[in-house]
Amino acid sequence: MSYTALYRKFRPNRFEDVKGQNHIVTTLKNQIKADKMGHAYLFCGTRGTGKTSVAKIFAKAVNCEHPIDGSPCNECSICKAIQAGASMNVIEIDAASNNGVDNIREIRDEVQYSPTEGKYKVYIIDEVHMLSIGAFNALLKTLEEPPSYVIFILATTEAHKIPVTILSRCQRYDFKRLSLDIIALRLSELLEEEKIEAEEKAIRYIAKSADGAMRDALSLLDQCLAFYMDQKLTYENTLEVLGAIDTEVFSGLLRKIIAQDTLGTIKQLEQIIMDGRDLNQFVIDFIWYMRNLLFLQSTEDIEDILDVSKEARKALQEEANMIEPEVLMRYIRVFSELSSQIKYASQKRVLIEIALIKLTKPAMESNYDSILNRLSLIEKQLEQGIIVSKPEKISQPSNAVQTQPLPTTPKEAQDIIEVKGDIIRKLDHPLKNYIRSCRFQEAGENRFILVTKDEIAYGMINTPEKKEELERVIFECMQKEITIDIKLENEIEHNVDAFLNAQKNIHMEIEEE
């Protein structure tokens, strides 16, 4: 006997076998039990979520001779005929290849004939959004007033492409993506039924790779089992078959990026390529890895959305403390842009190398988040006592105007600049993010102006509550009461005093022309 793929072998035969779509299953079962079925249904949702399977179960249930609580018995002759695809009362049509007016006219002619057996003729039109405009128009009248013994089930992954006139004539049911836990549980059940051993970590990785589609998960599992026939399915084996990469590799790569080790990141990419890993999957998985880090930084209650072990979470938390959220979001942005470019690129390696160089060298970009990345690096250097080298003075012509030496930074201004990093760390999100882009400007004894160019930041900070919080944190860091005012950049007068204040803020000598 020929081999049957897992997704076909384990296709649901009863409503109770359908996973993750209880809101739809319950409604359809109740309609069948009450004998109040509609004449047209629209099943929407991403691939592999159970649309066609539910349609076939529904077709069996409405014709079943001995239904059980709204589900088909799968024992009567009609159920067996429909299950085998031999019934004349259940007609499946692929709209992708039968999308013309003539194909719909054939349906319109056929519905005039009553079913040869059972109560209903059920038309299942898959990928219905592929029908032409003429075909939709031909379907309208029949869909609106079909014979009492006809039921239409339209299935699609792109409901927005279906005309409103069709939508208004159907009961619409939206199929949800399946959660990782539901897919993993189903995979474990069928592996147990097939008497195959597999590591829990391997099962969960396959479930995650399926992206909410049960059919995709079963196909991936089939692929892994075929490669390691009659062997225990391990996590390492799964990664090898799917061309994926262990999270430890991502951890090492990210740490090199944070350390601005360009050569190290390129060498690590070289090793990934030599190991034969799929580069598309590498980009997707690295984005997912950084996404987990961002969630760790953003909130504490993430057990339901962060699917990692306790050991992995500990390592993630360590890395989350090594990088600022704004910098991490820049990393995600760069790789997200890469993911949209790399799919059809002929030189995938080159594109990834460019992206990695961008991450290690933020000066290559001039957008807002790369500037924040550079400022963050400078702050860390200052906190560690590393003196940023000053640019060499450009010799002035002999006729240049001689300037007076600029005054040194007052101690009070120096103190607040030195503890700025500590101040930012003690603040809560999102205030921390807004303060990071601001600068402190001295405005008198124990008074400072917080200057920002961002009007949104100005609006968020310039409240009594936020100013009080900021002043409290400054007091904790400096043991001195400081009054803070908030100003926009364009509100600050650009005079000599502002020129002198610029030296205080950036710790560099400024030469006048």
For each residue, the residues with C-beta under 8 A, 3 or more apart:
1:
2:
3:
4: 8 9
5: 8 9 218 219 222
6: 9 10 190 218 219 221 222
7: 10 11 214 215 218 219 222
8: 4 5 11
9: 4 5 6
10: 6 7 190 218
11: 7 8 53
12: 15 17 18 19 50 53 54 57
13: 17 57 72 74 83
14: 17 18 57 71 72 74
15: 12 18 25 28 29 54 57 61 70 71
16: 25 71
17: 12 13 14
18: 12 14 15 21 24 25 50 53 54 57
19: 12 50 178 182 183 185 186 214
20: 49 50 176 178 179 182 214
21: 18 24 25 49 50 54 175 176
22: 25 26
23: 26 27
24: 18 21 27 28 54 173 175
25: 15 16 18 21 22 28 29 54
26: 22 23 29 30
27: 23 24 30 31 173
28: 15 24 25 31 32 54 58 61 70
29: 15 25 26 32 33 61 69 70 71
30: 26 27 33 34 70
31: 27 28 34 36 37 38
32: 28 29 35 37 58 61 62 67 70
33: 29 30 67 69 70
34: 30 31
35: 32
36: 31
37: 31 32 62 120 151
38: 31 41 151 170 171
39: 143 146 150 151 152
40: 143 146 151 152 153 154 169 170 171
41: 38 55 58 151 152 153 154 170 171 172 173
42: 128 154 155 156 159 162 166 167 170 171 172 173
43: 51 54 55 153 154 155 156 173 175
44: 51 156 157 159 172 173 174 175
45: 49 50 51 157 174 175 176 177
46: 49 157 175 177 212 213
47: 157 213 215 216
48: 210 212 213 214 215 216 217
49: 20 21 45 46 175 176 177 178 212 213 214
50: 12 18 19 20 21 45 53 54 175 214
51: 43 44 45 54 55 126 155 175
52: 55 56 124 126 155
53: 11 12 18 50 56 57
54: 12 15 18 21 24 25 28 43 50 51 57 58 175
55: 41 43 51 52 58 59 122 124 153 155
56: 52 53 59 60 82 90 124
57: 12 13 14 15 18 53 54 60 61 71 72
58: 28 32 41 54 55 61 62 122 153
59: 55 56 62 63 82 89 90 120 122 124 151 153
60: 56 57 63 64 72 74 78 79 82 83
61: 15 28 29 32 57 58 64 67 70 71 72
62: 32 37 58 59 118 119 120 122 151
63: 59 60 78 79 82 87 89 90 115 117 118 119 120 122
64: 60 61 67 72 73 76 78 79
65: 73 76 77 78 79
66: 73 75 76
67: 32 33 61 64 70 71 72 73
68: 71 72 73
69: 29 33
70: 15 28 29 30 32 33 61 67
71: 14 15 16 29 57 61 67 68
72: 13 14 57 60 61 64 67 68 79
73: 64 65 66 67 68 76 79
74: 13 14 60 79 80 83
75: 66 79 80
76: 64 65 66 73 79 80
77: 65 80 81 117
78: 60 63 64 65 81 82 87 89 117 118
79: 60 63 64 65 72 73 74 75 76 82 83
80: 74 75 76 77 83 84
81: 77 78 84 86 87 117
82: 56 59 60 63 78 79 85 86 87 89 90
83: 13 60 74 79 80
84: 80 81 87
85: 82
86: 81 82
87: 63 78 81 82 84 90 117 118
88: 91 115 116 117
89: 59 63 78 82 115 116 117 118 120 121 122
90: 56 59 63 82 87 121 122 124
91: 88 107 110 121 122 123 124
92: 124 126
93: 98 103 107 123 124 125 126
94: 97 98 126 127
95: 98 99 125 126 127 128 129 130 131
96: 99 126 127 130
97: 94
98: 93 94 95 103
99: 95 96 103 130 131 132 135
100: 103 104 132 134 135
101: 104 105 132 134 135 138
102: 105 106
103: 93 98 99 100 106 107 135
104: 100 101 107 108 131 135 138 139
105: 101 102 108 109 138
106: 102 103 109 110
107: 91 93 103 104 110 111 123 139 142
108: 104 105 111 138 139 141 142
109: 105 106 112
110: 91 106 107 113
111: 107 108 121 123 142 146 147 150
112: 109 147
113: 110
114: 121 147 149
115: 63 88 89 118 119 120 121 149
116: 88 89
117: 63 77 78 81 87 88 89
118: 62 63 78 87 89 115
119: 62 63 115 149
120: 37 59 62 63 89 115 149 150 151
121: 89 90 91 111 114 115 149 150 151
122: 55 58 59 62 63 89 90 91 150 151 152 153
123: 91 93 107 111 150 151 152 153
124: 52 55 56 59 90 91 92 93 153 155
125: 93 95 128 131 152 153 154 155
126: 51 52 92 93 94 95 96 155
127: 94 95 96 130 155 156 157
128: 42 95 125 131 154 155 156 162
129: 95 156 157 158 159 161 162
130: 95 96 99 127
131: 95 99 104 125 128 135 136 139
132: 99 100 101 135 136
133: 136 137 163
134: 100 101 137 138
135: 99 100 101 103 104 131 132 138 139
136: 131 132 133 139 140 162 163 165 166
137: 133 134 140
138: 101 104 105 108 134 135 142
139: 104 107 108 131 135 136 142 143 166
140: 136 137 143 144 165 166 169
141: 108 144 145
142: 107 108 111 138 139 145 146
143: 39 40 139 140 146 152 166 169 170
144: 140 141 169
145: 141 142
146: 39 40 111 142 143 150 151 152
147: 111 112 114 150
148:
149: 114 115 119 120 121
150: 39 111 120 121 122 123 146 147
151: 37 38 39 40 41 59 62 120 121 122 123 146
152: 39 40 41 122 123 125 143 146 170
153: 40 41 43 55 58 59 122 123 124 125
154: 40 41 42 43 125 128 162 166 170
155: 42 43 51 52 55 124 125 126 127 128
156: 42 43 44 127 128 129 159 161 162
157: 44 45 46 47 127 129
158: 129 161 162
159: 42 44 129 156 162 167 172
160:
161: 129 156 158
162: 42 128 129 136 154 156 158 159 166 167
163: 133 136 166 167
164: 167 168
165: 136 140 168 169
166: 42 136 139 140 143 154 162 163 169 170
167: 42 159 162 163 164 170 172
168: 164 165
169: 40 140 143 144 165 166
170: 38 40 41 42 143 152 154 166 167
171: 38 40 41 42
172: 41 42 44 159 167
173: 24 27 41 42 43 44
174: 44 45
175: 21 24 43 44 45 46 49 50 51 54
176: 20 21 45 49 212
177: 45 46 49 211 212 213
178: 19 20 49 182 183 210 212 213 214
179: 20 182 183 212
180: 183 184 204 207 208 307
181: 184 185 207
182: 19 20 178 179 185 186
183: 19 178 179 180 186 187 207 210 212 214 217
184: 180 181 187 188 203 204 207
185: 19 181 182 188 189
186: 19 182 183 189 190 214 217
187: 183 184 190 191 198 203 206 207 217 218 221
188: 184 185 191 192 198 200 203
189: 185 186 192 193
190: 6 10 186 187 193 194 218
191: 187 188 194 196 197 198 203 221 233
192: 188 189 195
193: 189 190
194: 190 191
195: 192
196: 191 225 233
197: 191 232 233
198: 187 188 191 202 203 232 233 234
199: 202 203 232 233 234 235
200: 188 203 204
201: 204 205 235 309
202: 198 199 205 206 224 233 234 235 237 238
203: 184 187 188 191 198 199 200 206 207 233
204: 180 184 200 201 207 208 307
205: 201 202 208 209 235 238 239 242 244
206: 187 202 203 209 210 217 220 221 224 238 242
207: 180 181 183 184 187 203 204 210 217
208: 180 204 205 211 307
209: 205 206 216 217 220 242 244
210: 48 178 183 206 207 213 214 216 217 220
211: 177 208 216
212: 46 48 49 176 177 178 179 183
213: 46 47 48 49 177 178 210 216 217
214: 7 19 20 48 49 50 178 183 186 210 217 218
215: 7 47 48 218 219
216: 47 48 209 210 211 213 219 220
217: 48 183 186 187 206 207 209 210 213 214 220 221
218: 5 6 7 10 187 190 214 215 221 222
219: 5 6 7 215 216 222 223
220: 206 209 210 216 217 223 224 242
221: 6 187 191 206 217 218 224 225
222: 5 6 7 218 219 225 226
223: 219 220 226 227 241 242
224: 202 206 220 221 227 228 233 237 238 241 242
225: 196 221 222 228 229 233
226: 222 223 229
227: 223 224 237 241
228: 224 225 231 232 233 237 241
229: 225 226
230:
231: 228 237
232: 197 198 199 228
233: 191 196 197 198 199 202 203 224 225 228 237 238
234: 198 199 202 237 238
235: 199 201 202 205 238 239
236: 239 240 246
237: 202 224 227 228 231 233 234 240 241
238: 202 205 206 224 233 234 235 241 242 244
239: 205 235 236 242 243 244 245 246
240: 236 237 243
241: 223 224 227 228 237 238
242: 205 206 209 220 223 224 238 239 278 281
243: 239 240 276 277 278 281
244: 205 209 238 239 277 278 281 285
245: 239 249 250 272 277 281 282 285
246: 236 239 249 250
247: 250 251 289 308 312
248: 251 252
249: 245 246 252 253 268 272
250: 245 246 247 253 254 285 286 289
251: 247 248 254 255 289 315 319
252: 248 249 255 256 268
253: 249 250 256 257 265 268 269 286
254: 250 251 257 258 289 290 293 319 323
255: 251 252 258 259 319 322
256: 252 253 259 261 264 265 268 360
257: 253 254 260 261 265 331 356 359 360
258: 254 255 319 322 323
259: 255 256 264
260: 257 360 361 377
261: 256 257 264 265 360
262: 265 266 356 357 360 361
263: 266 267
264: 256 259 261 267 268
265: 253 256 257 261 262 268 269 356 357 359 360
266: 262 263 269 270 353 356 357
267: 263 264 270 271
268: 249 252 253 256 264 265 271 272
269: 253 265 266 272 273 349 352 353 356
270: 266 267 273 274
271: 267 268 274 275
272: 245 249 268 269 275 277 279 282
273: 269 270 276 277 279 349
274: 270 271
275: 271 272
276: 243 273
277: 243 244 245 272 273 281 282
278: 242 243 244 281 282
279: 272 273 282 283 342 348 349 352
280: 283 284 339 342 343 348
281: 242 243 244 245 277 278 284 285
282: 245 272 277 278 279 285 286 352
283: 279 280 286 287 335 338 339 342 352
284: 280 281 287 288 339
285: 244 245 250 281 282 288 289
286: 250 253 282 283 289 290 335
287: 283 284 290 291 332 335 336 339
288: 284 285 291 292
289: 247 250 251 254 285 286 292 293
290: 254 286 287 293 294 328 331 332 335
291: 287 288 294 295 332
292: 288 289 295 296 306 308 316
293: 254 289 290 296 297 316 319 320 323 328
294: 290 291 297 298 325 328 329 332
295: 291 292 298 299 302 305 306
296: 292 293 302 306 313 316 317 320
297: 293 294 320 325 328
298: 294 295 325 429
299: 295 302
300:
301:
302: 295 296 299 305 306
303: 306
304:
305: 295 302
306: 292 295 296 302 303 313
307: 180 204 208
308: 247 292 312 313 316
309: 201 312 313
310: 313 314
311: 314 315
312: 247 308 309 315 316
313: 296 306 308 309 310 316 317
314: 310 311 317 318
315: 251 311 312 318 319
316: 292 293 296 308 312 313 319 320
317: 296 313 314 320 321
318: 314 315 321 322
319: 251 254 255 258 293 315 316 322 323
320: 293 296 297 316 317 323
321: 317 318
322: 255 258 318 319
323: 254 258 293 319 320 327 328
324: 327 328 372 376 436
325: 294 297 298 328 329 429 433
326: 329 330 369 372 373 376 433 436
327: 323 324 330 331 369 372 373 376
328: 290 293 294 297 323 324 325 331 332
329: 294 325 326 332 333 369
330: 326 327 333 334 359 362 369 370 372 373
331: 257 290 327 328 334 335 359
332: 287 290 291 294 328 329 335 336
333: 329 330 336 337 369
334: 330 331 337 338 355 358 359
335: 283 286 287 290 331 332 338 339 355
336: 287 332 333 339 340
337: 333 334 340 341 355
338: 283 334 335 341 342 351 352 355
339: 280 283 284 287 335 336 342 343
340: 336 337 343
341: 337 338 345 351
342: 279 280 283 338 339 345 348 351 352
343: 280 339 340
344:
345: 341 342 348 351
346:
347: 350 351
348: 279 280 342 345 351 352
349: 269 273 279 352 353
350: 347 353 354
351: 338 341 342 345 347 348 354 355
352: 269 279 282 283 338 342 348 349 355 356
353: 266 269 349 350 356 357
354: 350 351 357 358
355: 334 335 337 338 351 352 358 359
356: 257 262 265 266 269 352 353 359 360
357: 262 265 266 353 354 360 361 364
358: 334 354 355 361 362 364 365
359: 257 265 330 331 334 355 356 362
360: 256 257 260 261 262 265 356 357
361: 260 262 357 358 364
362: 330 358 359 365 370 371 373 374 377
363: 370 374
364: 357 358 361 370
365: 358 362 370
366: 370 371
367: 370 371
368: 371 372
369: 326 327 329 330 333 372 373
370: 330 362 363 364 365 366 367 373 374
371: 362 366 367 368 374 375
372: 324 326 327 330 368 369 375 376 436 437
373: 326 327 330 362 369 370 376 377
374: 362 363 370 371 377 378
375: 371 372 378 379 436
376: 324 326 327 372 373 379 380 436
377: 260 362 373 374 380 381
378: 374 375 381 382 388
379: 375 376 382 383 420 421
380: 376 377 383 384 421
381: 377 378 384 386 388
382: 378 379 385 386 388 418 421
383: 379 380 421
384: 380 381
385: 382
386: 381 382
387:
388: 378 381 382 507
389:
390: 508 509
391: 508
392:
393: 509 511
394: 511
395:
396: 400 511
397: 400
398:
399:
400: 396 397 513
401: 512
402:
403: 406 511 512
404:
405:
406: 403 500 503 509 510
407: 500
408:
409: 413 414 417 503 504 507
410: 413 414 442 504
411: 414 415
412: 415 416 442 445 446
413: 409 410 416 417 440 442 504
414: 409 410 411 417 418
415: 411 412 418 419 478 480
416: 412 413 419 420 423 440 448 474 478 482
417: 409 413 414 420 440 504 505 507
418: 382 414 415
419: 415 416 422 423 474 477 478
420: 379 416 417 423 424 440
421: 379 380 382 383 424 425
422: 419 425 426 477
423: 416 419 420 426 427 435 470 473 474 477
424: 420 421 427 432 435 436
425: 421 422 432
426: 422 423 473 476 477
427: 423 424 431 432 435 469 470 473
428: 431 432 469
429: 298 325 432 433
430: 433 434 460
431: 427 428 434 435 460 461 466 469 470
432: 424 425 427 428 429 435 436
433: 325 326 429 430 436 437
434: 430 431 437 438 452 454 456 457 460 461
435: 423 424 427 431 432 438 450 461 470
436: 324 326 372 375 376 424 432 433
437: 372 433 434 452 453 454 457
438: 434 435 450 451 452 457 461
439: 450 451 452 505
440: 413 416 417 420 448 449 450 451 505
441: 448 449 450 451 492 501 504 505
442: 410 412 413 447 448 449 501 504
443: 447 448 449 485
444: 447
445: 412
446: 412 480 481 482 483
447: 442 443 444 482 483 484 485
448: 416 440 441 442 443 482 483 484 485
449: 440 441 442 443 484 485 486 487 492
450: 435 438 439 440 441 461 470 484 485 486 487
451: 438 439 440 441 487 488 489 492
452: 434 437 438 439 457 458 461 486 487 488 489
453: 437 488 489
454: 434 437 457 458
455: 458 459 488
456: 434 459 460
457: 434 437 438 452 454 460 461
458: 452 454 455 461 462 486 488
459: 455 456 462
460: 430 431 434 456 457 463 466
461: 431 434 435 438 450 452 457 458 466 467 470 486
462: 458 459 466 467 486
463: 460 466 467
464: 467 468
465: 468 469
466: 431 460 461 462 463 469 470
467: 461 462 463 464 470 471 484 486
468: 464 465 471 472
469: 427 428 431 465 466 472 473
470: 423 427 431 435 450 461 466 467 473 474 484
471: 467 468 474 475 481 482 483 484
472: 468 469 475 476
473: 423 426 427 469 470 476 477
474: 416 419 423 470 471 477 478 480 482 484
475: 471 472 478 479 480 481 482
476: 426 472 473 479
477: 419 422 423 426 473 474
478: 415 416 419 474 475 482
479: 475 476
480: 415 446 474 475
481: 446 471 475
482: 416 446 447 448 471 474 475 478
483: 446 447 448 471
484: 447 448 449 450 467 470 471 474
485: 443 447 448 449 450
486: 449 450 452 458 461 462 467
487: 449 450 451 452 491 492
488: 451 452 453 455 458 491 492
489: 451 452 453 492
490:
491: 487 488
492: 441 449 451 487 488 489 498
493: 497 498
494: 498 499
495: 498 499
496: 499 500
497: 493 500 501
498: 492 493 494 495 501 502
499: 494 495 496 502 503 510
500: 406 407 496 497 503 504
501: 441 442 497 498 504 505
502: 498 499 505 506 510
503: 406 409 499 500 506 507 508 509 510
504: 409 410 413 417 441 442 500 501 507
505: 417 439 440 441 501 502
506: 502 503
507: 388 409 417 503 504
508: 390 391 503
509: 390 393 406 503
510: 406 499 502 503
511: 393 394 396 403
512: 401 403
513: 400
